[in-house]
Amino acid sequence: MISEEQETQIRRLYFTEGWRMGAIAREVGVHHGTVSRVLAQSGVDTSNTERPSKIDPYIPFILDELNRHPDLKSPRLHQMVKERGYVGGPDHFRHLIYRIRPKKAPEAFLRMRTLPGEEAQVDWADFGTVAIGSAQWRLSAFLMVLSWSRSIFVQFTLSQKMSWFLWGHEAAFEYFGGVPRVILYDNLKSAVIRRRGQTIDLNKTLCDFSIHHGYEPRPVGPYRGNDKGKVERAVRYVRDSLFAGLRWNSLSELNDKTLHWMETISASRPWPDDKSRLVKEVFVEEKDLLRPLSPDGFPCEERKEAKVGKRPFVRFDRNDYSVPSEFVRRILVVYGGQELVRIFDGENLVAEHPRSFDKDQFIASPGHIEELRKKKKKARRSSLVDRLHEAVPESETMLTRLVERGENLGSMVTMLKRLLDEYGSTALRESVEEALSSDSPHPNSVRHILDRRREERNLEPMIPIELPDDPKIKDITVRPHDLGDYDIIEEQEEDE
């Protein structure tokens, strides 16, 4: 019970001062239910005692718009009511719209059952990035799940391009030993080009691929996870059971460990439809009902037209690959596989290289470079620079400083190359480092350091042998002879 003075104070604060019930309860020191009871006795409807809101005049308009356009977002609604005089901010408005927006009735789903060998579900999953050399790649996982047996195939890739998408399919078919009759896809760009109502345009390459392997590609509705929930759950299973805490050093090692996981842990889990059986036991029954594999593979390589500039290289996937010099200023076609990069002029194969997943690499065939050297004498100096850089990386710094001082690069390169031939890479590297540290970047300084070091070790000075630039002389084979013959000649001369 409260006193008469407290009841009087409650009525005064509400009717005269316009306080809300919560503030009155705190001021008087009673429960808010007591305040509600006192006001109800005074004829106040306490079922809705909130103060009027700025949005109240616009609620009929908002509800009408939401009834006609249920998916209309709050930012657009806020702009519409602002044009009609609403002065409230967007954040509070969004909160109010959430409270008054008509709630959708929850959707009920039926459990979807399939026949063995009938259906598979495919999806991509993102797993961050991976570094290969100085290149960063998007690490993804291609997943295919057989809907009846729940057997899972996983392959980690460096891209979600169509070529990797098709490679994943063919690897899954080989792993399962057959092809399902139907494969479900969601809104993947590799599967669906566009949707216009009920009309769906499938990717032409995927259509050709499905015809080749004899299955039906079937898109499911966007945001319809229940339609292909088996592969959605498989993604979570792969993250938790396989990838979490896994250590690996290369993509091939990661896929090897994934294959072991598929054949052991994944295959040994209970079958969801009958916990007394294992997935691998059920898969044996389904495998015989899959369609047979196509005897011929589908061309899954990534195809790209590339223009050869003034240098005989084509650019593919952030790297440069050499071609014969006769193809400069031409447009060639590059086919990138998982292991090889093949370059064609029409139907003629002009070059083939191992694929690099690093970046800014020059992958050159020795035959292409040698051919170019024969045609271009100016390439000789460049090859000498490359050889110096490989043997003595510090030589690049010295040559840069020499060019800045106005020295002739060709003669400097030739002098350093002679020192390399005479003294070897180890001695030359140490001497170049000393010359740079003493701020005397010149081949003459390097030679002086090399000679001084030989004197310190009581070695004879090096005597360079100059040979004509003639292959017949440079490639001649000199057979050593027994020097005792000269002793015999000397003894005969003395006797005479």
C-alpha positions in Angstrom: 0.0 0.0 0.0 1.1 3.6 -0.6 0.2 6.7 1.1 -2.4 9.2 -0.1 0.4 11.8 -0.5 2.2 9.4 -2.9 -0.9 8.8 -5.0 -1.5 12.6 -5.2 2.2 13.1 -6.3 1.8 10.4 -9.0 -1.4 12.0 -10.4 0.3 15.5 -10.3 3.4 14.3 -12.1 1.4 12.5 -14.8 -1.4 15.0 -15.5 0.3 18.3 -14.7 4.0 17.7 -15.5 3.5 15.1 -18.2 6.0 12.6 -16.8 6.2 9.1 -18.1 5.3 6.2 -15.7 8.9 5.0 -15.4 10.2 8.4 -14.4 7.3 8.8 -11.9 8.1 5.4 -10.4 11.7 6.3 -9.9 10.8 9.7 -8.4 8.2 8.5 -6.0 10.2 5.3 -5.1 7.5 2.7 -6.0 7.1 -0.1 -8.6 6.0 1.0 -12.0 3.0 -1.4 -11.7 1.9 0.6 -8.7 2.0 3.8 -10.8 0.0 2.0 -13.5 -2.6 0.9 -11.0 -3.0 4.5 -9.6 -3.4 6.0 -13.0 -5.9 3.3 -14.1 -8.0 4.2 -11.2 -8.0 7.7 -12.5 -9.3 6.6 -15.9 -6.0 6.4 -17.8 -5.6 3.7 -20.3 -2.2 2.3 -19.3 -2.1 -0.4 -22.0 -0.3 2.1 -24.3 1.2 5.1 -22.4 4.1 5.8 -24.7 4.5 9.3 -25.9 3.7 10.1 -29.5 6.5 9.4 -32.0 7.5 11.5 -35.0 6.8 8.5 -37.2 3.2 8.1 -36.1 1.6 10.2 -38.9 3.5 8.3 -41.5 2.8 4.7 -40.3 -0.3 4.3 -42.6 1.7 5.4 -45.6 4.6 3.1 -44.6 2.4 0.1 -44.1 0.7 0.6 -47.4 4.1 0.7 -49.2 5.3 -2.4 -47.4 2.1 -4.3 -48.3 2.6 -3.4 -52.0 6.4 -3.8 -51.9 7.4 -6.2 -49.1 11.1 -6.1 -49.9 11.4 -2.3 -49.8 14.4 -1.4 -47.7 14.4 1.1 -44.9 16.9 3.6 -46.5 14.4 4.1 -49.4 11.5 4.3 -47.1 13.3 6.9 -45.1 13.9 9.0 -48.2 10.2 8.7 -49.2 8.9 9.9 -45.8 11.5 12.7 -45.6 10.1 14.0 -48.9 6.7 14.1 -47.1 7.9 16.0 -44.1 9.5 13.4 -41.7 12.4 15.0 -39.8 13.8 12.0 -37.9 17.2 10.4 -38.5 17.9 7.3 -40.5 19.2 5.1 -37.7 16.2 5.5 -35.4 13.9 5.2 -38.4 15.5 1.8 -39.3 14.8 0.6 -35.8 11.2 1.6 -36.0 10.7 0.0 -39.4 12.0 -3.3 -38.0 9.3 -3.2 -35.4 6.4 -2.4 -37.7 7.4 -4.3 -40.9 5.0 -7.2 -41.5 6.7 -10.4 -40.6 6.9 -13.2 -43.2 5.4 -16.5 -42.3 8.1 -19.1 -41.7 8.6 -21.5 -44.7 8.2 -25.2 -44.1 10.4 -27.6 -46.0 10.0 -31.3 -47.0 12.9 -33.7 -46.6 14.3 -34.3 -50.0 15.2 -37.9 -50.9 17.1 -39.0 -54.0 17.8 -42.3 -55.6 21.4 -43.7 -55.6 23.5 -42.5 -58.5 20.8 -39.9 -59.4 22.1 -36.6 -58.1 25.1 -34.7 -56.9 25.5 -31.1 -55.5 28.4 -28.7 -56.3 29.6 -25.6 -54.7 32.7 -23.4 -54.0 34.0 -22.5 -50.6 36.5 -19.7 -49.8 39.5 -20.4 -47.6 41.4 -17.1 -47.6 44.6 -16.6 -49.6 47.9 -18.4 -50.1 51.3 -17.0 -51.1 53.3 -18.7 -53.9 56.6 -16.9 -54.2 55.7 -13.2 -54.3 52.1 -13.9 -55.7 49.0 -14.0 -53.6 46.3 -16.4 -54.7 42.7 -16.9 -53.7 42.5 -20.3 -52.0 39.2 -22.1 -52.8 37.8 -25.5 -52.4 35.7 -27.3 -55.0 33.1 -29.6 -53.4 30.9 -32.3 -55.0 28.6 -34.4 -52.7 26.7 -37.4 -53.9 23.2 -36.8 -52.6 22.3 -40.4 -51.7 25.5 -41.8 -50.1 26.8 -38.3 -48.9 30.2 -39.2 -50.2 32.3 -36.0 -50.4 34.9 -35.0 -52.9 37.1 -31.9 -52.1 39.9 -30.3 -54.2 41.6 -27.1 -53.2 42.3 -24.7 -56.1 44.0 -21.3 -56.7 41.0 -19.8 -58.6 37.3 -20.1 -59.2 37.6 -19.6 -62.9 35.8 -21.9 -65.3 39.0 -23.9 -66.0 39.4 -24.8 -62.4 35.7 -25.5 -62.1 35.8 -28.1 -64.9 39.0 -29.6 -63.5 37.2 -30.1 -60.2 34.4 -31.9 -62.0 36.6 -34.3 -63.8 38.7 -35.0 -60.7 35.4 -35.7 -58.8 34.1 -38.0 -61.6 37.4 -39.9 -61.5 37.4 -40.2 -57.7 33.8 -41.5 -57.6 34.4 -43.7 -60.6 31.4 -42.4 -62.5 29.0 -39.5 -63.3 25.7 -38.7 -61.6 22.7 -38.1 -63.8 21.9 -34.7 -62.4 24.2 -32.0 -60.7 22.7 -29.1 -58.8 24.2 -25.7 -58.9 23.2 -22.4 -57.3 23.9 -18.9 -58.6 27.5 -19.7 -59.5 28.9 -17.5 -62.3 30.5 -20.6 -63.7 27.0 -22.2 -64.0 24.4 -19.4 -64.5 25.0 -16.4 -66.8 21.7 -14.6 -65.9 18.2 -15.1 -64.6 15.1 -13.4 -66.0 12.2 -14.5 -63.9 11.8 -18.2 -64.5 14.2 -18.1 -67.5 17.7 -19.2 -66.7 20.7 -18.8 -69.1 23.3 -21.5 -68.4 27.0 -21.0 -69.1 27.6 -22.4 -72.6 30.9 -24.0 -71.7 29.2 -25.8 -68.8 26.5 -27.0 -71.1 29.1 -28.4 -73.6 30.9 -30.0 -70.6 27.7 -31.7 -69.3 26.8 -33.0 -72.8 30.3 -34.5 -73.1 29.9 -36.3 -69.8 26.2 -37.1 -70.1 24.6 -35.4 -67.1 22.0 -32.7 -66.6 23.1 -29.4 -65.1 20.2 -28.2 -62.9 20.3 -24.7 -61.3 18.4 -24.2 -58.0 16.7 -21.0 -56.9 18.9 -18.3 -55.4 19.1 -18.2 -51.6 17.5 -21.6 -51.5 20.0 -23.4 -49.3 17.5 -26.2 -48.6 17.6 -27.2 -52.3 21.3 -28.2 -52.0 21.7 -28.3 -48.3 23.9 -31.4 -48.5 26.8 -29.6 -50.0 26.2 -26.6 -47.8 26.6 -28.8 -44.7 29.6 -30.4 -46.4 31.3 -27.0 -46.5 31.0 -26.6 -42.8 32.2 -30.1 -42.2 35.3 -29.5 -44.3 36.1 -26.3 -42.4 35.8 -28.0 -39.0 37.0 -31.5 -39.7 39.7 -31.0 -42.3 41.0 -27.4 -42.6 41.0 -26.2 -39.0 44.6 -26.4 -37.7 45.9 -28.2 -40.8 49.5 -27.5 -41.7 50.7 -27.7 -45.3 53.5 -26.2 -47.4 52.2 -26.4 -51.0 48.9 -26.9 -52.9 49.8 -30.4 -53.9 50.6 -31.3 -50.3 47.2 -29.8 -49.2 45.3 -31.8 -51.8 47.3 -35.0 -50.8 46.2 -34.5 -47.2 42.7 -33.8 -48.3 42.6 -37.1 -50.3 43.7 -39.0 -47.2 41.0 -37.2 -45.2 38.3 -38.2 -47.8 39.3 -41.8 -47.8 39.5 -42.1 -44.0 37.7 -39.6 -41.8 35.0 -38.5 -44.2 34.3 -41.9 -45.6 34.1 -43.4 -42.1 31.4 -41.1 -40.7 27.9 -42.5 -40.1 25.4 -42.3 -42.9 22.8 -39.7 -42.0 19.9 -41.9 -43.1 21.0 -44.9 -41.1 23.5 -44.3 -38.3 24.4 -48.0 -38.1 26.0 -47.8 -41.6 29.1 -45.9 -42.8 29.2 -43.6 -45.8 31.9 -45.7 -47.5 29.7 -48.8 -47.2 26.7 -47.0 -48.8 29.0 -45.5 -51.5 29.9 -49.0 -52.7 26.2 -49.5 -53.5 25.9 -46.1 -55.3 29.1 -46.4 -57.3 27.7 -49.2 -59.5 24.7 -47.0 -60.4 26.7 -44.0 -61.6 27.0 -43.4 -65.3 30.2 -44.6 -66.8 33.1 -42.1 -67.4 33.6 -40.6 -70.8 36.7 -42.2 -72.4 37.9 -38.8 -73.7 38.7 -35.8 -71.5 37.1 -32.4 -72.1 39.4 -29.4 -73.0 39.4 -27.7 -69.6 42.5 -25.5 -70.1 42.2 -21.7 -69.7 42.3 -20.0 -73.1 43.5 -16.5 -73.8 44.7 -14.5 -76.8 48.0 -12.8 -76.2 49.9 -10.2 -78.2 53.6 -10.6 -78.6 55.4 -7.3 -78.3 58.8 -6.4 -79.5 60.3 -8.9 -77.1 59.5 -12.6 -77.9 57.4 -13.2 -74.8 53.6 -13.6 -74.1 52.0 -12.5 -70.9 49.9 -15.1 -69.1 48.7 -15.1 -65.5 51.2 -12.4 -64.4 54.2 -14.2 -65.9 56.1 -14.0 -69.3 56.6 -17.1 -71.4 59.1 -17.1 -74.4 58.2 -17.8 -78.0 60.4 -18.0 -81.1 61.5 -14.5 -82.2 59.7 -14.9 -85.6 56.4 -14.4 -83.7 57.0 -10.9 -82.5 54.2 -8.4 -83.2 51.8 -11.4 -83.6 48.7 -12.5 -81.7 49.0 -16.0 -80.4 46.6 -18.2 -78.3 47.7 -19.4 -74.9 46.3 -22.5 -73.2 47.0 -22.6 -69.5 46.8 -26.0 -67.8 47.5 -27.0 -64.2 51.1 -28.0 -65.1 51.8 -26.7 -68.6 51.4 -23.5 -70.6 51.0 -24.2 -74.3 51.2 -21.4 -77.0 49.6 -21.9 -80.4 49.7 -20.0 -83.7 46.4 -21.3 -85.2 46.7 -25.0 -84.9 50.5 -25.1 -84.7 52.1 -25.5 -81.3 55.0 -22.9 -81.1 56.0 -23.2 -77.4 55.4 -25.2 -74.3 56.5 -24.3 -70.8 56.0 -25.5 -67.2 53.4 -23.2 -65.6 54.5 -20.9 -62.9 52.1 -19.7 -60.2 54.6 -17.0 -59.0 54.4 -13.6 -60.5 56.7 -11.4 -62.7 58.7 -14.4 -63.7 60.4 -14.9 -67.1 60.1 -18.5 -68.2 62.3 -18.9 -71.3 63.3 -21.8 -73.4 67.1 -21.9 -74.0 66.4 -22.6 -77.7 64.4 -19.4 -78.1 67.0 -17.2 -76.3 69.9 -18.8 -78.3 68.0 -18.1 -81.6 67.6 -14.5 -80.6 71.2 -14.1 -79.6 72.3 -15.3 -83.1 70.0 -12.8 -84.7 70.7 -9.8 -82.4 74.3 -9.1 -81.6 73.1 -6.5 -79.1 71.6 -9.3 -77.0 75.2 -10.4 -76.1 75.6 -7.6 -73.6 72.3 -8.3 -72.0 73.2 -12.0 -71.7 76.5 -11.0 -70.0 74.6 -8.9 -67.5 72.3 -11.8 -66.8 75.2 -14.1 -66.2 76.9 -11.6 -63.9 73.7 -11.1 -61.9 73.3 -14.9 -61.5 77.0 -15.3 -60.4 77.5 -12.0 -58.5 74.1 -10.4 -57.6 76.1 -7.4 -56.2 77.3 -6.6 -59.7 73.9 -5.0 -60.5 74.5 -2.4 -57.8 77.9 -1.6 -59.2 76.7 -1.3 -62.8 73.9 1.0 -61.7 76.3 3.3 -60.0 78.7 3.2 -63.0 75.9 4.2 -65.3 75.0 7.1 -63.0 78.6 8.3 -63.2 78.4 8.2 -67.0 80.6 5.2 -67.6 80.2 3.0 -70.7 78.1 0.1 -69.6 79.3 -2.3 -72.4 83.0 -2.0 -71.5 82.2 -2.2 -67.7 80.3 -5.4 -68.3 83.0 -6.9 -70.4 85.7 -6.1 -67.8 83.6 -7.7 -65.0 82.9 -10.8 -67.1 86.7 -11.3 -67.7 87.3 -11.1 -63.9 84.5 -13.6 -63.4 86.2 -16.0 -65.9 89.6 -15.5 -64.3 88.9 -15.5 -60.6 85.5 -17.3 -60.2 82.2 -16.1 -58.7 83.2 -16.4 -55.0 86.3 -14.3 -55.2 84.7 -11.7 -57.5 81.6 -11.4 -55.2 83.8 -10.7 -52.1 85.9 -8.1 -54.0 82.8 -6.4 -55.5 81.4 -6.1 -52.0 84.6 -4.5 -50.7 84.8 -2.1 -53.7 81.2 -1.0 -53.0 81.8 -0.6 -49.3 84.9 1.6 -50.0 82.9 3.7 -52.5 85.1 2.7 -55.4 82.7 1.0 -57.8 84.9 0.2 -60.8 86.2 -3.0 -62.4 89.8 -1.7 -62.0 89.2 -1.4 -58.2 87.9 -4.9 -58.1 90.9 -6.2 -60.0 93.2 -4.4 -57.6 91.4 -6.0 -54.6 91.6 -9.5 -56.3 95.4 -9.2 -56.9 96.0 -7.9 -53.4 94.2 -10.8 -51.9 96.2 -13.3 -54.0 99.4 -11.6 -52.8 98.2 -11.9 -49.2 97.8 -15.7 -49.7 101.2 -15.9 -51.5 99.6 -16.9 -54.8 101.0 -16.1 -58.2 99.2 -13.2 -60.1 96.6 -14.3 -62.6 97.7 -13.9 -66.3 94.7 -13.5 -68.6 94.8 -15.4 -71.8 93.2 -13.6 -74.7 91.8 -15.8 -77.5 90.2 -14.6 -80.7 86.4 -14.6 -80.8 86.4 -17.6 -83.1 84.5 -20.8 -82.2 87.0 -22.9 -84.0 89.7 -21.7 -81.7 87.7 -21.5 -78.5 86.3 -25.0 -78.9 89.5 -26.7 -79.9 90.6 -29.6 -77.7 94.3 -29.6 -76.6 95.7 -33.0 -75.6 98.4 -32.8 -73.0 101.7 -34.6 -73.7 104.3 -36.1 -71.5 106.9 -33.4 -70.7 109.6 -36.1 -70.4 110.0 -35.9 -74.2 111.4 -32.4 -73.8 114.0 -33.7 -71.3 115.2 -36.3 -73.9 115.6 -33.6 -76.5 117.6 -31.4 -74.1 119.9 -34.3 -73.3 120.5 -35.0 -77.0 121.4 -31.3 -77.6 123.9 -31.4 -74.7 125.6 -34.5 -76.1 126.0 -32.9 -79.5 
